[in-house]
Amino acid sequence: MLEMRYPAIISRDHEGKDYVVTFPDLEGAVTGGRTFDEACDEAADCLASWLAFALAQRKPIPAPSGPTKHRGKKRESIPVPFWIAPKIALYQAMTEQGLSNSDLARKLGVSETVVRRMLDPDHATKPAKIEGALRAVGRRLYLVSAA
């Protein structure tokens, strides 16, 4: 099971006032905040934006690395926001299986346009459609509540 969480390094800026967030697995994904909590909230938004852009551009999405330390700094684990996670899971499954939009459309008995919309981060796809597409590629998406 793939857990959709990415490690982020949250550290103080060079002046020691604000927090800076970087994602070691995602080139160019950088954000920050005035407080640690604000930096974590911004990290989730940054992660979603980075993934949505990669998905829209059909670029490779790297798997998250483990929760190790990076140059002595602790990594925080940032979950992929729920609105984009199913689309990322579908895109990754299609990529791993070498499926085109047309291939998946044939499996689902729909037009290629429907699959294209499922993968469009700006399109509000109905959860049942994504769930059906995930089943068609042998995947399921589970929501786990953290305490």
Backbone hydrogen bonds, N-H to C=O, Kabsch-Sander energy under -0.5 kcal/mol:
donor,donor_aa,acceptor,acceptor_aa,energy
3,E,1,M,-0.6
4,M,2,L,-0.6
5,R,3,E,-1.8
6,Y,78,I,-2.9
8,A,76,E,-2.9
9,I,22,T,-3.1
10,I,8,A,-0.6
10,I,74,K,-0.6
11,S,9,I,-0.6
11,S,20,V,-2.5
13,D,18,D,-2.6
16,G,13,D,-1.6
19,Y,33,G,-3.3
20,V,11,S,-3.6
21,V,31,T,-3.2
22,T,9,I,-2.1
23,F,29,A,-1.4
26,L,23,F,-1.3
27,E,25,D,-0.6
29,A,26,L,-2.2
30,V,28,G,-1.1
31,T,21,V,-2.2
33,G,19,Y,-1.8
39,A,35,T,-2.3
40,C,36,F,-2.1
41,D,37,D,-2.2
42,E,38,E,-2.6
43,A,39,A,-2.0
44,A,40,C,-1.7
45,D,41,D,-1.6
46,C,42,E,-2.8
47,L,43,A,-2.8
48,A,44,A,-2.2
49,S,45,D,-2.5
50,W,46,C,-2.7
51,L,47,L,-2.5
52,A,48,A,-2.7
53,F,49,S,-2.3
54,A,50,W,-2.3
55,L,51,L,-2.7
56,A,52,A,-2.7
57,Q,53,F,-2.1
58,R,55,L,-1.1
59,K,54,A,-2.9
68,T,66,G,-1.8
70,H,73,K,-2.5
71,R,69,K,-0.5
73,K,70,H,-2.0
76,E,8,A,-3.3
78,I,6,Y,-3.1
78,I,76,E,-0.7
80,V,4,M,-2.8
84,I,81,P,-1.5
85,A,81,P,-1.7
88,I,84,I,-2.2
89,A,85,A,-2.6
90,L,86,P,-2.2
91,Y,87,K,-2.5
92,Q,88,I,-2.9
93,A,89,A,-2.1
94,M,90,L,-2.6
95,T,91,Y,-2.5
96,E,92,Q,-2.7
97,Q,93,A,-2.0
98,G,94,M,-0.6
98,G,95,T,-1.0
99,L,94,M,-2.6
104,L,100,S,-2.2
105,A,101,N,-2.5
106,R,102,S,-2.3
107,K,103,D,-1.9
108,L,104,L,-2.2
109,G,105,A,-1.5
110,V,105,A,-2.2
114,V,111,S,-0.7
115,V,111,S,-1.2
116,R,112,E,-2.6
117,R,113,T,-2.2
118,M,114,V,-1.9
119,L,115,V,-1.6
120,D,117,R,-0.9
123,H,120,D,-1.7
125,T,123,H,-1.7
129,K,126,K,-1.0
130,I,126,K,-1.6
131,E,127,P,-2.8
132,G,128,A,-2.2
133,A,129,K,-2.2
134,L,130,I,-2.8
135,R,131,E,-2.2
136,A,132,G,-1.9
137,V,133,A,-1.0
137,V,134,L,-0.6
138,G,135,R,-1.8
139,R,134,L,-3.2
142,Y,140,R,-0.5
144,V,142,Y,-0.6
145,S,143,L,-0.5
